[in-house]
Amino acid sequence: MAVAKRTFDVVIVGAGGSGMRAALALSEAGLKVAVLSKVFPTRSHTVAAQGGIAASLGNISEDNWHWHMYDTVKGSDYLGDQDAIEFMCRAAPEVVYELEHFGMPFDRLDNGKIYQRPFGGHMQDYGKTPVQRACAAADRTGHALLHTLYQKNMQANTIFFVEWMALDLIRDEDGDVLGVVAMEIETSDLMIFQARATLFATGGAARIFQASTNAYINTGDGLGMAARAGIPLEDMEFFQFHPTGVYGAGVLISEGVRGEGGYLINKEGERFMSRYAVNAKDLASRDVVSRAIATEIREGRGCGKHGDHVLLKVDHIGDAVIRQRLPGIRDISMRFAHVDPAREPIPVVPTAHYMMGGIPTNYHGQVVAPYRTGPEEIVQGFYAVGECACVSVHGANRLGCNSLLDLLVFGREVARQIIEDLQRSPHPKSLPKGATELPLARLARLKSQKDGESVAEVGAEMRSVMQKHCGVFRFPDLLSAGMQKIRKVAERAGNTMIHDQSRVFNIACIEALELDNLIEVAQATMYSAAARKESRGGHARDDFPERDDDHWLKHTLYFSDGKKLDYKPVRLKPLTVESFPLRARIY
Ligand SMILES: Cc1cc2nc3c(=O)[nH]c(=O)nc-3n(C[C@H](O)[C@H](O)[C@H](O)COP(=O)(O)OP(=O)(O)OC[C@H]3O[C@@H](n4cnc5c(N)ncnc54)[C@H](O)[C@@H]3O)c2cc1C
């Protein structure tokens, strides 16, 4: 089948904060930029971000970027690459002011400066006392950010392909990336998007778990496409469980609630975090708080009929502050938990939230993979940014508000890098033969499959296996059984059948294609987790409760082909300052 083709300087897959920040800089530089998105751009998951963007502006309490860097290295449980972390924390104030000048409606202090709130793991003076570092627009920071960037992109003439789903990468025999094959959801028409630079900004994949704060579209498509094209996935064992998802619903209650003074209690009404994090208490970093909650529940101090959640108490901060600073949270509590937070505590439970791992990149957003010349060879023409990328600034655990920051800093930086790279190689390479083979074969399989299981059934089984076998605490027997089970689920995913064969908005087909990507991510996560025999950040092994720097201070690389694992060293050396020495992590 002949597939139509369009050619651009840059094709970006994903219109969340990272894709749009990069698109803006590229379009402003006069390049022809296509941005593809499965949904209308301002519906990307970035729109759901609540709490804020971290930057050491020091508008309320004294702050500086080096403290921010220290907190990020410590938060990452020393697995973050310190060159990338320095780059990000130094650039933070600048990208936030840039955003302010784009028109971002931040909350303001009386003196007109940007309002900043405390957040988990944000500390003054190298971990001593909490600092107010999170720049916020009420509890709808992501919403404000995404709309601001979308409007700027309209002004810059970025070309959007709305409701287009990228299916697979085009890679030639040199390993270079030349674009993607994508499908228009409305018509099922395919198109080759050929480009001199292909940038993935496809967001996270916490939908591999049953209880997730993520949007339904967060199916790890970028990772699936990269894995199928032979690119490894880095540090996939590290998923973040947010301590406060609404019990039973999964919807997120921002850490900003604890930043504004809320705290957690168990069934005895005890403020239990003071037993787990003497200094930071409820504002310790997320992995610490999630494990504390899971432990309270396990030891019989959970709340409710089944003792399977805890409570987030907010009523003492008063109705007026709740309405002004946390209006979205008030709304979510009433709708999903049926409680008015000004009167009653909110039932919460740790919920899968963020993927620290992803497509390996350097801090310029260039994808790097082991190849002919070494473990970190640049894959020509291929870039990744945002949650789908592993830079790695978040290491084994991301600090709150460092993701929106990551989108802005590396979105801007990858654009600068692409502009530089395109000046060096002004001509597009020609497409390899068989550029469309893989996606056509995947679609043909779905069309011809006459009996088989439903996508929904296999998807549900995958989520249940991940939740049970690879959750907040990881047990050796559950992990090894989990590997067997997820392998079986993957086989079943290759035999799914869809009844709907129409071409108009065939959502059954889209979900089947998404399942292929989810399965890649789920397998990468389970295999990487089973192999890492230590506890670090978001990866807590029951049989290896300590961090083991002698053997495990290294990044995991998972190769889909053959399910092989490899490792590469952590970059402990920052760009200009001294490295932060390894220490036990205490909050
Ligand atoms: C509820 C919630 C609250 C959060 N709050 C905060 C916060 O306060 N502060 C903070 O720093 N972080 C927060 N985070 C994390 C942060 O919001 C995300 O990590 C970040 O927004 C991800 O941005 P992104 O640009 O990588 O991708 P996303 O915003 O997820 O966008 C992904 C884009 O890729 C597109 N896409 C995906 N696959 C395909 C495909 N196959 N073809 C075409 N398009 C595709 C989608 O349509 C979408 O446009 C929060 C996350 C959640 C879930």
The ligand as an SDF file (V2000), in Angstrom:
LIG
                    3D

 53 58  0  0  0  0  0  0  0  0999 V2000
   -2.4240   14.7680   37.8030 C   0  0  0  0  0  0  0  0  0  0  0  0
   -1.0000   15.2050   37.6210 C   0  0  0  0  0  0  0  0  0  0  0  0
   -0.5230   16.3250   38.2810 C   0  0  0  0  0  0  0  0  0  0  0  0
    0.8050   16.7340   38.1140 C   0  0  0  0  0  0  0  0  0  0  0  0
    1.2480   17.8540   38.7770 N   0  0  0  0  0  0  0  0  0  0  0  0
    2.5190   18.2870   38.5560 C   0  0  0  0  0  0  0  0  0  0  0  0
    2.9910   19.4990   39.1450 C   0  0  0  0  0  0  0  0  0  0  0  0
    2.2700   20.2070   39.8360 O   0  0  0  0  0  0  0  0  0  0  0  0
    4.2630   19.8720   38.9110 N   0  0  0  0  0  0  0  0  0  0  0  0
    5.1020   19.1390   38.1310 C   0  0  0  0  0  0  0  0  0  0  0  0
    6.2550   19.5400   37.9460 O   0  0  0  0  0  0  0  0  0  0  0  0
    4.6650   17.9920   37.5470 N   0  0  0  0  0  0  0  0  0  0  0  0
    3.4100   17.5570   37.7340 C   0  0  0  0  0  0  0  0  0  0  0  0
    2.9790   16.4070   37.1280 N   0  0  0  0  0  0  0  0  0  0  0  0
    3.8500   15.7490   36.1570 C   0  0  0  0  0  0  0  0  0  0  0  0
    3.8340   16.5300   34.8570 C   0  0  0  0  0  0  0  0  0  0  0  0
    2.6110   17.1780   34.7030 O   0  0  0  0  0  0  0  0  0  0  0  0
    4.0790   15.6260   33.6500 C   0  0  0  0  0  0  0  0  0  0  0  0
    5.2120   14.8520   33.8570 O   0  0  0  0  0  0  0  0  0  0  0  0
    4.2740   16.4800   32.4070 C   0  0  0  0  0  0  0  0  0  0  0  0
    3.2210   17.3910   32.2520 O   0  0  0  0  0  0  0  0  0  0  0  0
    4.4270   15.6440   31.1470 C   0  0  0  0  0  0  0  0  0  0  0  0
    4.5360   16.5400   30.0620 O   0  0  0  0  0  0  0  0  0  0  0  0
    4.9840   16.0310   28.6370 P   0  0  0  0  0  0  0  0  0  0  0  0
    5.1670   17.2410   27.7870 O   0  0  0  0  0  0  0  0  0  0  0  0
    6.1340   15.1240   28.7740 O   0  0  0  0  0  0  0  0  0  0  0  0
    3.7740   15.1530   28.1150 O   0  0  0  0  0  0  0  0  0  0  0  0
    2.1790   15.2650   28.2070 P   0  0  0  0  0  0  0  0  0  0  0  0
    1.7100   16.5560   28.7230 O   0  0  0  0  0  0  0  0  0  0  0  0
    1.7080   14.0350   28.8650 O   0  0  0  0  0  0  0  0  0  0  0  0
    1.7720   15.2350   26.6740 O   0  0  0  0  0  0  0  0  0  0  0  0
    1.9950   14.1070   25.8560 C   0  0  0  0  0  0  0  0  0  0  0  0
    1.5790   14.4490   24.4560 C   0  0  0  0  0  0  0  0  0  0  0  0
    1.9480   13.4030   23.5750 O   0  0  0  0  0  0  0  0  0  0  0  0
    0.8860   13.1190   22.7080 C   0  0  0  0  0  0  0  0  0  0  0  0
    1.0410   11.7380   22.2590 N   0  0  0  0  0  0  0  0  0  0  0  0
    1.3410   10.6510   22.9970 C   0  0  0  0  0  0  0  0  0  0  0  0
    1.4380    9.5720   22.2150 N   0  0  0  0  0  0  0  0  0  0  0  0
    1.2220    9.9940   20.9420 C   0  0  0  0  0  0  0  0  0  0  0  0
    1.1950    9.3650   19.6920 C   0  0  0  0  0  0  0  0  0  0  0  0
    1.3970    8.0630   19.5520 N   0  0  0  0  0  0  0  0  0  0  0  0
    0.9300   10.1110   18.5980 N   0  0  0  0  0  0  0  0  0  0  0  0
    0.6950   11.4390   18.6910 C   0  0  0  0  0  0  0  0  0  0  0  0
    0.7110   12.0960   19.8710 N   0  0  0  0  0  0  0  0  0  0  0  0
    0.9720   11.3670   20.9720 C   0  0  0  0  0  0  0  0  0  0  0  0
   -0.3560   13.3990   23.5180 C   0  0  0  0  0  0  0  0  0  0  0  0
   -1.4660   13.6120   22.6910 O   0  0  0  0  0  0  0  0  0  0  0  0
    0.0810   14.6670   24.2530 C   0  0  0  0  0  0  0  0  0  0  0  0
   -0.0980   15.7720   23.4160 O   0  0  0  0  0  0  0  0  0  0  0  0
    1.6630   15.9890   37.2830 C   0  0  0  0  0  0  0  0  0  0  0  0
    1.1850   14.8720   36.6170 C   0  0  0  0  0  0  0  0  0  0  0  0
   -0.1310   14.4660   36.7960 C   0  0  0  0  0  0  0  0  0  0  0  0
   -0.5750   13.2170   36.0890 C   0  0  0  0  0  0  0  0  0  0  0  0
  1  2  1  0
  2  3  1  0
  2 52  2  0
  3  4  2  0
  4  5  1  0
  4 50  1  0
  5  6  2  0
  6  7  1  0
  6 13  1  0
  7  8  2  0
  7  9  1  0
  9 10  1  0
 10 11  2  0
 10 12  1  0
 12 13  2  0
 13 14  1  0
 14 15  1  0
 14 50  1  0
 15 16  1  0
 16 17  1  0
 16 18  1  0
 18 19  1  0
 18 20  1  0
 20 21  1  0
 20 22  1  0
 22 23  1  0
 23 24  1  0
 24 25  2  0
 24 26  1  0
 24 27  1  0
 27 28  1  0
 28 29  2  0
 28 30  1  0
 28 31  1  0
 31 32  1  0
 32 33  1  0
 33 34  1  0
 33 48  1  0
 34 35  1  0
 35 36  1  0
 35 46  1  0
 36 37  1  0
 36 45  1  0
 37 38  2  0
 38 39  1  0
 39 40  1  0
 39 45  2  0
 40 41  1  0
 40 42  2  0
 42 43  1  0
 43 44  2  0
 44 45  1  0
 46 47  1  0
 46 48  1  0
 48 49  1  0
 50 51  2  0
 51 52  1  0
 52 53  1  0
M  END
$$$$
